[in-house]
């Protein structure tokens, strides 16, 4: 059994690589940059441009023995949110998946047995209209809005029928993990924001807008579900929502985040992090130098996640945020029951980034 993880340096991909290695599985990590994990004799990194069909055939067509794929690769545009409804972004994401799968099934002796595909809560259209149902369930009719999820899913189901492999689709709520340079991971954004506040003598208040209740999912939970799905008959052909199993509100979570980072919680300080963080890149360079952190440029550390953080925090929102809850009953009935406390998720990953010398230790 060999698992190819596409998007291996991302939030899901990096956690999946570590999980499959811990399971004793051979892993091919496919990403532009290697995942930030410890070297391992069963781990091989491969870099290829998934938008280049010829390159995929050349590189991936020569990979022997890939039995399972976790597809967590993603193309996003600068600024993030505006691109979610743009046709060229959708077509690019479709082409990336198509090029990868066609290269694997077109190999001289293909042995592909299962593909796990990542979607997300945007499948229910909450980014374009209030949710139609609370909670959102997998059995609902496909939400009629443009989304590359539908393009990828339709292609993959057709390919699975043609080539005889199984598939499973996961829809995580907001991801919490340790990857940097990602499109959607608020953890490093929060850590950088805290370090800048400490350096500049600013209060570490919640920088968002209107209060609302939400859900999240730890990358380790998703990785465990991916491990479960590759061999579980109950996962074949199915779509599953996935969350930590609890709910949270940012202002209730903020004191625990502050305590983990060595900061004092403060009153709300609404602030557009997509503007504030880049404007203080020079301060971050000073922090990196003085604390002996990895010399990671701020844009490479944040990716597009500072734009995502503003969205998640409801910065600038004057209207109440509609509830966006996902039912995970289907996944539990299928046999996967892992759960985590969301407060513990944030504390774990913030500590993880400090231990890896990506974020500084801040002493109150």
Phi, psi and omega per residue, in radians:
X1 nan 2.179 3.074
X2 -2.256 2.210 3.139
X3 -1.811 2.224 2.996
X4 -1.719 2.124 3.125
X5 -1.833 1.890 3.107
X6 -1.543 2.296 -2.992
X7 1.428 0.692 -2.975
X8 -1.203 -0.305 3.126
X9 -1.640 0.033 -3.129
X10 -1.517 -3.071 -3.047
X11 -1.090 -0.879 3.126
X12 -1.300 -0.796 -3.048
X13 -1.039 -0.750 -3.113
X14 -1.140 -0.742 3.102
X15 -1.163 -0.634 3.129
X16 -1.156 -0.722 3.113
X17 -1.000 -0.842 -3.124
X18 -1.122 -0.679 -3.133
X19 -1.151 -0.811 -3.103
X20 -1.175 -0.623 3.059
X21 -1.113 -0.720 3.102
X22 -1.127 -0.487 3.096
X23 -1.328 -0.156 -3.101
X24 1.542 0.346 -3.083
X25 -1.721 2.520 2.990
X26 -1.265 2.409 -3.049
X27 -2.253 2.307 2.931
X28 -1.834 1.996 3.140
X29 -1.636 1.997 -3.095
X30 -1.865 1.995 -3.121
X31 -2.973 2.815 3.124
X32 -1.152 -0.668 3.093
X33 -2.112 2.595 -3.103
X34 -1.080 2.571 3.048
X35 -1.140 2.619 -3.095
X36 -1.494 1.242 3.136
X37 -2.279 2.857 3.129
X38 -1.175 2.516 3.075
X39 -0.988 2.570 -3.097
X40 -2.610 2.446 -3.114
X41 -1.135 -0.359 3.129
X42 -1.679 0.114 -3.093
X43 -1.892 2.278 3.072
X44 -2.240 2.295 3.102
X45 -1.760 2.364 3.110
X46 -2.278 2.326 3.087
X47 -1.977 2.254 3.078
X48 -2.692 2.565 3.086
X49 -1.420 1.903 -3.083
X50 -1.204 -0.242 3.068
X51 -1.425 -0.141 -3.105
X52 -1.805 1.767 -3.070
X53 -1.077 -0.698 -3.121
X54 -1.145 -0.732 3.121
X55 -1.124 -0.673 3.110
X56 -1.108 -0.774 3.110
X57 -1.076 -0.686 -3.097
X58 -1.212 -0.796 -3.049
X59 -1.484 -0.915 -3.041
X60 -1.355 -0.503 3.118
X61 -1.141 -0.308 3.138
X62 -1.720 0.005 3.081
X63 -1.346 2.157 -3.119
X64 -1.684 2.413 2.943
X65 1.451 0.261 3.111
X66 -1.300 1.942 -3.096
X67 -1.731 -0.458 -3.076
X68 -2.387 2.543 3.098
X69 -2.208 2.318 2.892
X70 -1.882 1.974 -3.098
X71 -1.730 1.756 3.128
X72 -2.125 0.287 3.096
X73 -1.307 2.658 -3.035
X74 -2.697 2.380 3.011
X75 -1.913 2.128 3.069
X76 -2.207 2.710 -3.139
X77 -1.663 2.763 3.050
X78 -0.977 2.375 -3.077
X79 1.553 -0.280 2.960
X80 1.191 -1.309 -2.857
X81 -1.112 -0.705 -3.087
X82 -1.059 -0.535 -3.089
X83 -1.336 -0.195 -3.027
X84 -1.106 -0.435 -3.114
X85 -1.965 0.249 -3.088
X86 -1.650 2.342 -3.022
X87 -1.061 -0.711 -3.085
X88 -1.166 -0.582 3.087
X89 -1.160 -0.720 3.129
X90 -1.095 -0.778 -3.111
X91 -1.168 -0.618 3.109
X92 -1.117 -0.777 3.120
X93 -1.128 -0.638 3.067
X94 -1.125 -0.786 -3.113
X95 -1.084 -0.673 -3.129
X96 -1.076 -0.835 3.120
X97 -1.132 -0.780 -3.123
X98 -1.037 -0.812 -3.110
X99 -1.083 -0.693 3.140
X100 -1.161 -0.900 -3.073
X101 -1.136 -0.759 -3.118
X102 -1.112 -0.591 3.102
X103 -1.170 -0.674 -3.116
X104 -1.269 -0.782 -3.116
X105 -1.314 -0.301 3.112
X106 -1.580 0.041 3.120
X107 -1.165 2.783 -3.097
X108 -0.950 -0.713 -3.141
X109 -2.326 1.305 -3.089
X110 -1.191 2.436 3.134
X111 -2.259 0.350 -3.069
X112 -1.100 2.239 -3.103
X113 -2.021 -0.467 -3.036
X114 -2.728 2.462 3.048
X115 -2.228 2.233 2.973
X116 -1.774 2.210 -3.102
X117 -1.987 2.341 3.119
X118 -1.657 2.252 2.937
X119 -1.976 -2.245 3.137
X120 3.011 -3.131 -3.092
X121 -1.179 -0.303 3.084
X122 -1.134 -0.195 3.052
X123 -1.025 -0.459 -3.108
X124 -1.636 0.083 3.011
X125 1.362 0.239 -3.088
X126 -1.136 -0.263 3.114
X127 -1.493 -0.145 3.136
X128 -2.140 -0.267 3.113
X129 -2.814 2.818 3.063
X130 -1.059 2.580 3.133
X131 -0.956 2.462 -3.123
X132 -1.358 -0.453 3.131
X133 -2.394 2.614 3.052
X134 -2.255 2.004 -0.040
X135 -1.426 2.903 3.059
X136 -1.340 2.352 -3.109
X137 -2.131 2.644 -3.074
X138 -1.114 -0.446 -3.086
X139 -1.369 -0.115 3.123
X140 -1.106 2.601 3.039
X141 -1.019 2.652 3.125
X142 -0.988 2.235 -3.134
X143 -1.174 2.224 -3.018
X144 -1.413 1.165 3.032
X145 -2.322 2.677 3.140
X146 -1.124 2.298 -3.083
X147 -2.819 2.303 3.129
X148 -1.183 -0.276 3.051
X149 -0.950 -0.798 -3.073
X150 -1.187 -0.680 3.114
X151 -1.086 -0.806 -3.139
X152 -1.155 -0.762 -3.100
X153 -1.113 -0.788 -3.134
X154 -1.068 -0.773 3.105
X155 -1.076 -0.822 -3.025
X156 -1.156 -0.683 3.117
X157 -1.141 -0.682 3.091
X158 -1.142 -0.758 3.122
X159 -1.116 -0.677 3.120
X160 -1.095 -0.719 3.104
X161 -1.136 -0.687 -3.107
X162 -1.229 -0.674 -2.956
X163 -1.916 -0.060 2.982
X164 1.386 0.496 3.028
X165 -1.886 2.813 3.094
X166 -1.637 2.873 3.094
X167 -2.526 2.727 3.036
X168 -2.442 2.439 3.138
X169 -2.036 2.337 3.102
X170 -2.041 2.483 3.093
X171 -2.156 1.540 3.114
X172 -1.347 2.559 2.913
X173 -1.353 -3.032 -3.038
X174 -0.795 2.173 -3.067
X175 -1.448 2.482 3.058
X176 -2.182 2.051 -3.085
X177 -2.742 -2.962 -3.013
X178 -1.909 0.055 -3.110
X179 -1.297 2.557 3.066
X180 -1.936 2.857 3.129
X181 1.214 0.364 -3.076
X182 -1.623 2.893 3.113
X183 -1.371 -0.550 -3.012
X184 -2.523 1.410 3.019
X185 -2.590 1.892 -3.042
X186 -1.363 -0.217 -3.053
X187 -1.058 -0.975 3.122
X188 -1.113 -0.510 3.091
X189 -1.087 -0.835 3.130
X190 -1.082 -0.727 -3.135
X191 -1.117 -0.753 3.108
X192 -1.148 -0.728 3.138
X193 -1.048 -0.759 3.116
X194 -1.087 -0.746 -3.130
X195 -1.112 -0.700 3.120
X196 -1.180 -0.714 3.111
X197 -1.067 -0.756 3.131
X198 -1.098 -0.734 -3.109
X199 -1.195 -0.671 -3.050
X200 -1.590 -0.059 -3.122
X201 1.251 0.544 -3.128
X202 -1.737 2.605 3.093
X203 -1.184 2.491 3.140
X204 -1.646 1.193 3.091
X205 -1.606 2.808 3.096
X206 -1.074 2.218 -3.012
X207 -1.595 0.133 -3.012
X208 -1.682 -2.787 -3.042
X209 -2.000 -2.219 -3.017
X210 -1.047 2.528 3.120
X211 -1.280 2.469 3.020
X212 -2.772 2.834 -3.132
X213 -1.811 2.402 -3.013
X214 -2.506 -3.105 3.065
X215 -2.253 2.814 3.055
X216 -2.493 2.993 3.041
X217 -2.482 2.305 3.107
X218 -1.274 2.437 3.137
X219 -1.025 -0.503 3.116
X220 -1.198 -0.574 3.069
X221 -1.152 -0.789 3.128
X222 -1.087 -0.741 3.136
X223 -1.087 -0.703 3.100
X224 -1.122 -0.681 3.106
X225 -1.162 -0.640 3.096
X226 -1.132 -0.686 3.083
X227 -1.121 -0.743 3.108
X228 -1.099 -0.747 -3.008
X229 -1.190 -0.486 -3.032
X230 -1.151 -0.359 -3.103
X231 -2.279 0.050 -3.097
X232 -1.571 2.130 3.076
X233 -1.025 -0.520 -3.114
X234 -1.214 -0.239 -3.117
X235 -1.647 -0.188 -3.009
X236 -1.165 2.125 3.085
X237 1.320 0.105 -3.004
X238 -1.761 2.821 3.041
X239 -2.067 2.321 -3.076
X240 -2.297 2.282 2.833
X241 -1.234 2.662 3.104
X242 -2.594 2.258 3.106
X243 -2.450 3.071 3.062
X244 -1.175 -0.463 -3.120
X245 1.876 -0.017 3.079
X246 -2.263 -3.031 3.076
X247 -2.246 2.898 3.130
X248 -2.667 2.831 2.997
X249 -2.213 2.362 -2.983
X250 -0.974 -0.727 -3.082
X251 -1.224 -0.505 3.042
X252 -1.294 -0.517 -3.127
X253 -1.421 -0.460 -2.977
X254 -1.049 -0.707 3.109
X255 -1.049 -0.651 3.108
X256 -1.186 -0.681 3.084
X257 -1.095 -0.799 3.137
X258 -1.067 -0.766 -3.125
X259 -1.096 -0.711 3.134
X260 -1.109 -0.579 -3.074
X261 -1.625 0.010 -3.136
X262 1.329 0.435 -3.123
X263 -1.935 2.724 3.027
X264 -1.555 2.229 3.069
X265 -1.130 2.613 -3.083
X266 -2.407 3.038 3.073
X267 -1.111 2.792 -3.128
X268 -0.918 2.404 3.054
X269 -2.297 1.377 -3.096
X270 -0.932 2.255 -3.033
X271 -2.752 2.295 3.086
X272 -1.365 1.822 -3.098
X273 -1.199 -0.468 3.082
X274 -1.106 -0.381 3.069
X275 -1.738 -0.777 -3.039
X276 -1.126 -0.818 -3.054
X277 -1.142 -0.877 3.115
X278 -1.066 -0.574 3.140
X279 -1.169 -0.329 -3.124
X280 -1.981 0.520 3.108
X281 -1.049 -0.636 -3.139
X282 -1.134 -0.571 3.102
X283 -1.230 -0.685 3.103
X284 -1.077 -0.674 3.097
X285 -1.048 -0.697 3.093
X286 -1.128 -0.716 3.129
X287 -1.097 -0.774 3.131
X288 -1.034 -0.787 -3.101
X289 -1.178 -0.810 -3.063
X290 -1.229 -0.518 -3.115
X291 -1.702 -0.004 -3.141
X292 1.115 0.649 -3.134
X293 -1.387 2.944 3.014
X294 -0.988 2.398 -3.117
X295 -1.359 1.158 -3.115
X296 -1.684 2.069 3.076
X297 -1.029 2.559 -3.068
X298 -0.995 -0.768 3.108
X299 -1.045 -0.644 3.123
X300 -1.237 -0.491 3.118
X301 -1.328 -0.717 -3.032
X302 -1.503 -0.553 -2.961
X303 1.071 -2.243 3.039
X304 -1.856 0.214 -2.975
X305 -1.240 -0.341 3.077
X306 -1.222 -0.553 3.016
X307 -1.191 -0.714 3.120
X308 -1.114 -0.681 3.140
X309 -1.064 -0.769 3.100
X310 -1.019 -0.691 3.108
X311 -1.147 -0.827 -3.121
X312 -1.122 -0.650 -3.106
X313 -1.417 -0.048 -3.112
X314 1.032 0.644 3.121
X315 -1.074 2.331 3.105
X316 1.366 0.032 -3.120
X317 -1.370 2.207 3.114
X318 -1.775 -0.324 3.128
X319 -1.717 2.642 3.061
X320 -1.012 2.433 3.123
X321 -1.350 2.304 3.100
X322 -1.209 2.551 3.113
X323 -1.154 2.458 3.133
X324 -2.325 1.549 -3.108
X325 -1.980 2.479 3.104
X326 -1.925 2.289 3.013
X327 -1.339 2.313 3.082
X328 -1.960 0.319 -3.129
X329 -1.076 -0.716 -3.107
X330 -1.040 -0.773 -3.129
X331 -1.127 -0.710 -3.135
X332 -1.175 -0.709 3.111
X333 -1.141 -0.489 3.117
X334 -1.330 -0.255 3.043
X335 2.112 0.022 3.117
X336 -1.847 2.143 -2.983
X337 -2.192 0.102 -3.066
X338 -1.050 2.544 3.099
X339 -2.620 2.829 3.129
X340 -2.596 2.638 3.019
X341 -1.332 2.170 -3.071
X342 -1.088 -0.616 3.078
X343 -1.059 -0.749 3.104
X344 -1.152 -0.585 3.102
X345 -1.046 -0.857 -3.133
X346 -1.114 -0.754 -3.125
X347 -1.118 -0.714 -3.129
X348 -1.073 -0.842 -3.033
X349 -1.316 -0.558 3.028
X350 -1.127 -0.744 3.076
X351 -1.115 -0.657 3.111
X352 -1.047 -0.766 -3.140
X353 -1.201 -0.520 3.049
X354 -1.225 -0.780 -3.128
X355 -1.063 -0.526 -3.130
X356 -1.607 0.218 3.058
X357 1.039 0.657 3.057
X358 -1.773 -0.643 3.036
X359 -1.985 2.653 -3.131
X360 -1.464 2.786 2.915
X361 -1.462 2.160 -3.141
X362 -1.845 2.172 -3.098
X363 -1.820 2.106 -3.114
X364 -1.139 nan nan
